[in-house]
């Protein structure tokens, strides 16, 4: 487990969960119970699970609950595909600097492409439309800001939403919980 200011990263050894191993990194909100269980794991030193059946059972249950949470979010995977095409990469990097201000004409300028070529290459590279991708990027940035404790109204404006209800609907649709609840779980 790797802890930082924005979240917790957990690696599940595929040897223990071969049937549920995702082929990519997944970000998903966790329940309060999972949050407490993850913090509880800090009491054991690395390697202690091999000798203690209680520890083994605890970690196995934690893993199964996390896998269940990931599978529940499959329809709303919080991923942000990257590109290899240099022009698309330039546009993506520019958009990620300030996702709230990113718009198609500005990204066309950064990419140095026509709209038709940009849309075609973008979709080929990411499997997403530009609009879907920038929405994901904005909501990913919003989740980071909310985890830092910023106010929901400030976050909505920062990531480019002029309507708080539109922001709340988009965030809830992706994360499965309201921005307010997500912020509260991070505290």
C-alpha positions in Angstrom: 0.0 0.0 0.0 1.3 3.4 -1.0 -0.2 6.4 0.8 0.0 10.0 -0.3 -2.0 13.2 0.1 -4.5 12.3 -2.6 -5.3 8.7 -1.9 -4.1 5.2 -1.3 -2.7 2.8 -3.9 -3.1 -0.9 -3.2 -1.5 -3.7 -5.2 -3.3 -7.1 -5.2 -1.1 -9.9 -6.1 -2.7 -11.7 -9.1 -1.6 -15.0 -7.6 -4.3 -14.5 -4.9 -7.0 -13.1 -7.2 -6.4 -14.6 -10.6 -10.1 -14.6 -11.6 -10.5 -10.9 -10.9 -7.2 -9.3 -12.1 -7.9 -6.2 -14.1 -5.6 -5.5 -17.0 -5.1 -1.8 -16.1 -5.0 0.5 -13.1 -8.4 1.4 -11.8 -9.4 4.3 -9.6 -12.6 4.0 -7.7 -14.2 5.5 -4.6 -14.2 3.3 -1.5 -16.8 2.9 1.2 -16.1 4.0 4.7 -15.8 0.4 5.8 -13.1 -0.2 3.1 -11.3 3.0 4.1 -11.2 1.8 7.7 -10.0 -1.7 6.7 -7.2 -0.2 4.6 -6.0 1.9 7.5 -6.3 -1.1 9.8 -3.8 -3.0 7.6 -1.1 -0.7 8.8 -0.9 -2.5 12.1 0.7 -5.5 10.5 4.2 -5.6 9.1 4.9 -6.9 5.6 5.0 -10.6 5.5 2.9 -11.3 8.6 0.0 -12.6 6.5 2.0 -15.8 5.7 2.1 -16.9 9.3 -1.2 -15.8 10.9 -4.5 -17.2 9.7 -6.4 -14.2 11.0 -4.3 -11.8 9.0 -4.7 -14.1 5.9 -8.5 -14.0 6.3 -8.5 -10.3 6.9 -6.5 -9.5 3.7 -8.4 -12.0 1.7 -11.7 -10.4 2.7 -10.3 -6.9 2.1 -9.2 -8.0 -1.4 -12.6 -9.5 -2.2 -14.4 -6.4 -1.1 -12.2 -4.2 -3.2 -12.7 -6.4 -6.2 -16.4 -6.2 -5.7 -16.2 -2.4 -5.6 -14.1 -2.4 -8.8 -16.6 -4.7 -10.5 -19.5 -2.5 -9.4 -17.8 0.5 -11.1 -17.0 -1.3 -14.3 -19.6 0.6 -16.2 -18.1 3.9 -14.9 -14.4 3.1 -15.0 -12.6 6.3 -14.0 -9.8 6.0 -16.6 -8.2 8.5 -18.8 -6.6 7.0 -21.9 -3.4 8.4 -23.3 -2.3 8.7 -26.9 0.9 8.0 -28.8 0.2 10.3 -31.8 2.5 13.4 -31.2 -0.2 16.0 -32.1 -2.8 14.3 -30.0 -0.3 14.1 -27.1 0.3 17.8 -27.3 -3.4 18.6 -27.2 -3.9 16.3 -24.2 -1.0 17.8 -22.3 -2.4 21.3 -22.9 -5.8 20.2 -21.8 -4.5 18.6 -18.6 -2.7 21.8 -17.6 -6.1 23.5 -17.2 -9.0 21.1 -18.0 -11.6 23.7 -17.0 -10.5 26.0 -19.8 -9.8 23.4 -22.4 -12.0 23.6 -25.5 -11.9 22.1 -29.0 -10.7 25.1 -30.9 -7.8 25.6 -28.5 -6.9 21.9 -28.7 -7.0 22.0 -32.5 -4.5 24.8 -32.3 -2.2 22.8 -30.0 -2.5 19.7 -32.2 -2.1 21.7 -35.4 -4.8 19.6 -37.0 -8.1 20.1 -38.7 -11.2 19.3 -36.7 -12.0 16.2 -38.8 -8.4 14.8 -38.5 -8.2 15.6 -34.8 -11.5 13.8 -34.1 -10.6 10.8 -36.2 -7.1 10.4 -34.7 -8.3 11.2 -31.2 -11.0 8.4 -31.4 -8.5 5.9 -32.9 -5.9 6.7 -30.1 -8.2 6.7 -27.1 -11.4 4.8 -28.1 -13.3 7.9 -26.9 -14.6 11.1 -28.3 -12.8 14.4 -27.4 -15.9 15.5 -25.4 -16.0 12.2 -23.4 -12.2 12.4 -22.8 -12.2 16.0 -21.6 -15.2 15.3 -19.4 -13.3 12.4 -17.8 -10.2 14.7 -17.4 -12.3 17.4 -15.7 -14.0 15.0 -13.3 -10.6 13.4 -12.5 -9.3 16.8 -11.7 -12.4 17.6 -9.7 -12.0 14.4 -7.6 -8.4 15.5 -6.7 -9.6 19.0 -5.7 -12.4 17.6 -3.6 -10.0 15.2 -1.9 -7.9 18.2 -1.0 -11.0 19.6 0.8 -12.0 22.3 -1.6 -15.6 23.5 -1.7 -17.9 21.8 -4.3 -19.0 25.1 -5.8 -15.3 26.2 -6.3 -14.4 22.9 -7.8 -17.3 22.9 -10.2 -16.2 26.4 -11.5 -12.6 25.4 -11.6 -13.2 22.4 -13.9 -15.4 24.3 -16.3 -19.0 23.8 -15.1 -21.2 26.9 -14.9 -24.0 24.8 -13.4 -23.6 23.2 -10.1 -26.4 20.7 -10.8 -24.7 19.7 -14.1 -21.4 19.2 -12.3 -23.1 17.1 -9.6 -24.9 15.0 -12.2 -21.8 14.3 -14.2 -19.7 13.6 -11.1 -22.3 11.3 -9.6 -22.8 9.5 -12.9 -19.1 8.7 -13.1 -18.2 8.1 -9.4 -21.4 6.7 -8.2 -21.7 9.3 -5.4 -22.3 13.0 -5.1 -19.3 15.4 -5.0 -20.4 16.4 -1.5 -20.4 12.7 -0.3 -17.0 12.1 -2.1 -15.5 15.1 -0.4 -16.8 13.9 3.0 -15.3 10.5 2.6 -11.9 12.0 2.0 -11.9 13.9 5.2 
